[in-house]
Structures are given as structure tokens and as C-alpha cells.
């Protein structure tokens, strides 16, 4: 499970960094994204409804994972979303 979780966290971080709506450039937030032990919420990263929609589209297009915006709202941090996706993959 840990490797799955790690892979899904990397996937979520890649999606956050690729998001054209919520551009993360704060050094502290970037450091937290890079460190799995330091979680951050999507709200802290500047994600609004449009950014969440872009995140769900990116996950569908790039990773073949269908996820609704409601699922993202229910799992509002990078680690929580990664754990949710890892659990769904099993």
C-alpha cells in the first residue's frame, strides 16, 4: 500500500504543479508539496472550483483516473486525495 500511496501522491503533486489555474509559487508551499510528511490543503494552494475542475480533467487525461470535483472536495488535501485514489485503485 505504501508504494501505491507514494505513487498516487506523486501523481497528485504533478497534477497540482501542472494546474493552469492555481499557480503555486510560494516557496513554503512548494517545500510542503515536495515532502510527503508535510501535507497541505488544496485551498492553501489556491484551488477554487475552476482549479478543482482542471485537476479532475488532468487526472482523467493524463492518468486515466476519473474523479469528480465532489471527491476532491471530500478529500481536500494532497495526502488525503492521494490516499483516496490509492484506495480506489485496489
LOTOR-47236 format. One record per residue: residue number from 1; residue in one letter; x, y, z of N, C-alpha, C, O, CB in turn. Coordinates in steps of 0.05 Angstrom, whole numbers, plus 5000, padded with zeros to 4 digits. Glycine has a CB too. Layout:
<tidos>
k,r,n.xx,n.yy,n.zz,ca.xx,ca.yy,ca.zz,c.xx,c.yy,c.zz,o.xx,o.yy,o.zz,cb.xx,cb.yy,cb.zz
NUM,A,X,Y,Z,X,Y,Z,X,Y,Z,X,Y,Z,X,Y,Z
...
</tidos>
This chain:
<tidos>
k,r,n.xx,n.yy,n.zz,ca.xx,ca.yy,ca.zz,c.xx,c.yy,c.zz,o.xx,o.yy,o.zz,cb.xx,cb.yy,cb.zz
1,X,5016,4976,5000,5000,5000,5000,5017,5025,5000,5010,5045,4987,4981,5000,5024
2,X,5039,5025,5015,5056,5049,5017,5066,5058,4990,5066,5082,4983,5079,5045,5036
3,X,5075,5039,4973,5085,5047,4947,5063,5057,4929,5067,5076,4914,5098,5023,4933
4,X,5039,5046,4932,5016,5056,4917,5010,5085,4927,5005,5103,4910,4991,5039,4921
5,X,5010,5089,4953,5005,5115,4964,5026,5135,4954,5019,5158,4947,5004,5114,4994
6,X,5051,5127,4954,5072,5144,4945,5069,5151,4916,5071,5175,4908,5100,5130,4949
7,X,5062,5132,4899,5058,5137,4871,5034,5156,4866,5035,5173,4849,5053,5110,4856
8,X,5013,5152,4881,4989,5169,4878,4995,5197,4889,4984,5217,4879,4965,5157,4892
9,X,5011,5199,4910,5018,5226,4919,5035,5241,4898,5030,5265,4894,5034,5225,4946
10,X,5053,5227,4886,5069,5239,4864,5051,5248,4842,5054,5270,4831,5091,5219,4854
11,X,5031,5231,4835,5012,5238,4814,4996,5263,4821,4993,5281,4805,4993,5215,4810
12,X,4987,5265,4846,4971,5289,4855,4989,5313,4854,4981,5335,4845,4959,5284,4883
13,X,5014,5311,4864,5032,5334,4864,5038,5343,4835,5038,5367,4830,5059,5326,4878
14,X,5042,5324,4817,5046,5331,4789,5021,5346,4778,5024,5365,4763,5051,5306,4772
15,X,4998,5337,4785,4973,5350,4776,4970,5378,4788,4962,5396,4774,4948,5333,4784
16,X,4978,5381,4813,4977,5408,4825,4996,5426,4811,4989,5449,4804,4984,5406,4855
17,X,5020,5417,4806,5040,5434,4793,5033,5441,4764,5041,5462,4753,5068,5420,4793
18,X,5018,5423,4751,5010,5427,4723,4985,5444,4720,4978,5452,4698,5007,5401,4709
19,X,4972,5450,4742,4946,5463,4741,4950,5492,4730,4965,5508,4742,4933,5464,4769
20,X,4936,5499,4709,4939,5525,4697,4924,5547,4712,4928,5571,4706,4930,5525,4668
21,X,4906,5540,4730,4890,5559,4745,4903,5567,4771,4904,5591,4778,4862,5548,4749
22,X,4912,5548,4786,4924,5553,4813,4954,5550,4810,4965,5528,4812,4912,5533,4834
23,X,4967,5572,4805,4996,5571,4802,5010,5573,4829,5008,5594,4842,5005,5594,4783
24,X,5023,5552,4837,5036,5552,4863,5065,5561,4860,5081,5548,4846,5035,5523,4876
25,X,5071,5584,4873,5099,5593,4871,5110,5601,4898,5133,5610,4900,5100,5617,4852
26,X,5095,5598,4919,5104,5603,4946,5124,5582,4954,5118,5558,4954,5080,5604,4967
27,X,5148,5590,4962,5170,5571,4969,5162,5551,4991,5169,5528,4990,5194,5585,4977
28,X,5147,5561,5012,5139,5543,5033,5119,5522,5023,5121,5499,5030,5126,5559,5056
29,X,5100,5530,5007,5081,5511,4996,5095,5491,4977,5088,5467,4978,5059,5526,4981
30,X,5114,5501,4962,5128,5482,4944,5144,5462,4960,5146,5439,4953,5147,5498,4925
31,X,5156,5471,4983,5171,5453,5000,5152,5432,5013,5159,5409,5015,5186,5468,5022
32,X,5128,5441,5020,5109,5423,5032,5099,5403,5011,5095,5379,5017,5085,5438,5043
33,X,5096,5411,4986,5088,5393,4965,5110,5372,4961,5104,5349,4955,5083,5408,4938
34,X,5135,5380,4963,5157,5362,4958,5161,5341,4980,5175,5321,4976,5183,5377,4954
35,X,5150,5347,5004,5155,5330,5027,5129,5316,5035,5111,5329,5045,5166,5347,5051
36,X,5127,5289,5031,5103,5275,5038,5094,5277,5067,5071,5273,5074,5106,5246,5031
37,X,5113,5283,5085,5107,5285,5113,5093,5312,5120,5082,5315,5142,5132,5282,5130
38,X,5094,5331,5101,5083,5357,5106,5060,5361,5086,5064,5370,5063,5104,5380,5102
39,X,5036,5355,5095,5012,5357,5078,5004,5387,5075,5011,5403,5092,4989,5340,5089
40,X,4988,5392,5055,4976,5419,5052,4949,5415,5037,4945,5397,5021,4995,5438,5036
41,X,4931,5433,5044,4905,5431,5031,4905,5444,5004,4922,5461,4998,4883,5445,5049
42,X,4886,5436,4988,4884,5448,4961,4876,5477,4963,4883,5494,4947,4864,5432,4944
43,X,4861,5484,4984,4853,5512,4988,4878,5529,4994,4880,5551,4983,4833,5514,5012
44,X,4896,5519,5010,4921,5533,5016,4937,5538,4990,4951,5557,4987,4938,5517,5036
45,X,4934,5519,4971,4949,5520,4946,4934,5538,4926,4944,5542,4903,4952,5492,4934
46,X,4912,5550,4934,4898,5569,4916,4877,5556,4898,4868,5568,4879,4917,5583,4900
47,X,4869,5531,4905,4849,5517,4888,4821,5527,4894,4812,5526,4917,4851,5487,4893
48,X,4808,5536,4873,4779,5543,4875,4764,5522,4858,4776,5502,4850,4774,5572,4865
49,X,4739,5528,4853,4723,5508,4838,4735,5503,4810,4734,5481,4800,4694,5517,4836
50,X,4744,5524,4796,4756,5521,4770,4781,5504,4771,4786,5487,4754,4761,5548,4757
51,X,4798,5509,4790,4823,5494,4793,4817,5465,4800,4831,5447,4790,4841,5506,4815
52,X,4797,5460,4816,4790,5432,4822,4779,5418,4797,4785,5395,4793,4768,5431,4844
53,X,4764,5433,4781,4755,5421,4756,4778,5414,4738,4779,5393,4726,4735,5440,4741
54,X,4798,5432,4736,4822,5427,4720,4837,5403,4731,4848,5387,4715,4840,5452,4719
55,X,4838,5401,4757,4852,5378,4770,4838,5352,4762,4851,5332,4755,4852,5381,4800
56,X,4812,5351,4763,4797,5326,4755,4801,5320,4726,4804,5297,4718,4767,5329,4762
57,X,4802,5341,4709,4807,5336,4680,4835,5326,4676,4839,5307,4660,4802,5362,4664
58,X,4855,5337,4689,4882,5328,4686,4885,5299,4695,4898,5284,4681,4901,5346,4703
59,X,4873,5292,4717,4875,5264,4726,4862,5245,4706,4872,5223,4702,4862,5261,4754
60,X,4841,5254,4694,4828,5237,4673,4845,5235,4648,4850,5213,4638,4800,5249,4666
61,X,4855,5257,4639,4870,5257,4613,4898,5245,4616,4906,5229,4599,4873,5286,4603
62,X,4912,5252,4637,4940,5244,4640,4943,5217,4653,4962,5202,4648,4955,5264,4655
63,X,4925,5210,4671,4928,5185,4687,4905,5165,4683,4907,5143,4693,4930,5192,4716
64,X,4885,5173,4668,4863,5155,4664,4846,5150,4688,4833,5129,4691,4873,5129,4653
65,X,4846,5169,4707,4831,5166,4732,4808,5185,4732,4811,5210,4730,4850,5172,4757
66,X,4784,5174,4733,4760,5191,4734,4755,5199,4763,4754,5181,4781,4735,5177,4722
67,X,4753,5224,4768,4747,5234,4795,4730,5259,4793,4736,5277,4777,4774,5240,4811
68,X,4709,5260,4808,4691,5282,4808,4701,5304,4826,4716,5300,4844,4662,5274,4816
69,X,4692,5329,4820,4700,5351,4837,4691,5347,4866,4704,5355,4885,4689,5378,4826
70,X,4668,5333,4869,4658,5327,4896,4677,5309,4911,4681,5313,4935,4630,5314,4894
71,X,4690,5290,4897,4710,5273,4910,4734,5290,4920,4745,5284,4941,4719,5251,4891
72,X,4741,5310,4904,4764,5327,4911,4756,5344,4936,4772,5348,4954,4772,5345,4888
73,X,4731,5353,4937,4722,5368,4960,4721,5351,4985,4727,5361,5007,4694,5380,4954
74,X,4715,5326,4982,4714,5308,5005,4742,5299,5015,4745,5290,5037,4698,5283,4998
75,X,4762,5303,4998,4789,5296,5005,4807,5320,4998,4821,5321,4979,4799,5270,4989
76,X,4805,5341,5015,4815,5368,5009,4845,5373,5011,4854,5395,5007,4801,5387,5025
77,X,4861,5353,5018,4890,5357,5020,4904,5339,5000,4892,5320,4990,4900,5352,5049
78,X,4928,5345,4995,4944,5329,4976,4946,5300,4985,4941,5281,4970,4973,5341,4972
79,X,4953,5296,5011,4955,5269,5021,4929,5254,5023,4927,5230,5017,4968,5269,5049
80,X,4907,5268,5030,4881,5256,5032,4871,5247,5004,4860,5226,5000,4860,5275,5044
81,X,4876,5264,4984,4868,5257,4957,4885,5233,4946,4874,5215,4933,4871,5281,4938
82,X,4910,5233,4952,4927,5211,4944,4918,5185,4957,4917,5164,4944,4957,5217,4951
83,X,4912,5186,4983,4903,5162,4997,4876,5152,4985,4872,5128,4983,4899,5168,5027
84,X,4858,5170,4979,4833,5163,4967,4837,5149,4940,4825,5129,4934,4815,5188,4963
85,X,4854,5160,4923,4860,5148,4897,4873,5121,4900,4867,5102,4885,4878,5167,4880
86,X,4892,5119,4919,4905,5093,4924,4885,5072,4933,4886,5049,4924,4927,5096,4945
87,X,4866,5080,4950,4846,5061,4960,4827,5052,4937,4819,5029,4935,4830,5073,4983
88,X,4821,5071,4919,4804,5065,4896,4817,5046,4877,4804,5030,4863,4796,5090,4882
89,X,4843,5047,4875,4858,5031,4856,4859,5002,4863,4865,4985,4847,4887,5042,4853
90,X,4853,4995,4888,4855,4968,4897,4831,4952,4890,4829,4928,4896,4859,4966,4927
</tidos>
